[in-house]
């Protein structure tokens, strides 16, 4: 994984170093989870309704 830890004088882990690509993926995941949490109380619609809405909005071919 390439993760490295920063430790204090006693050997206790105090920070982590990781590849920037992994850090960016974690930020994306965090943003996705935040969006899900914000929308958790929204009403749900069926798959068919969603497809029709996307077609109506021009995001899927009709």
N, C-alpha and C positions, 0 to 999 in steps of 0.2 A: 504494500500500500504506500510506502514511502513516508509514513508519518514519523516525525521526530518530536521528542518532548524536551522542554526546557525545565530544568530542575533547580531547586534552591540548594543552599549549602548542605542541607540535611538529606538531599536526594528526593525530596517531595516534588512531584510534578506540579508545575505552576503554569505552564502554557504548552501549546502544541503548535508544531510547524507542519504544514502539509502542502502538497503541490497546489498551485494556483487553480488548476483545472478542477481539482477536487473541491476546493473552497468555493469556486463559482457554481459548481453543481449543488453544493449544500445551500448556497444562497437562493438558487432557483427553487429548490425543494421547499425552503422556508417560505418563499413568496407564494408558492402553490398552496401550502398548508394554511397560510394566512387568508388567502382568497376563499378557500373552502370553509374556514371558520366564519368568515364574514357572511357567507351565503347560506349557512346551515339552516336558517329558519325560513328561507325562501320556499315557496310552494314548488312542488315537483311537477314535471310534465312527462308524458310518455315519449318513447323514442320516436314514434310516428309523428307526434306533434312537433318534436324538435326538428326532424327532417323537413317537414313542411315549412316550418319557420325559416330554416336555412335556405330552402328553395325560394321562398317568398323574398328573402333578403338578397338573393342573387349569389349566395355563397356556395350553393350546390346547383348543378344543372337541373333544370325542370324536367 
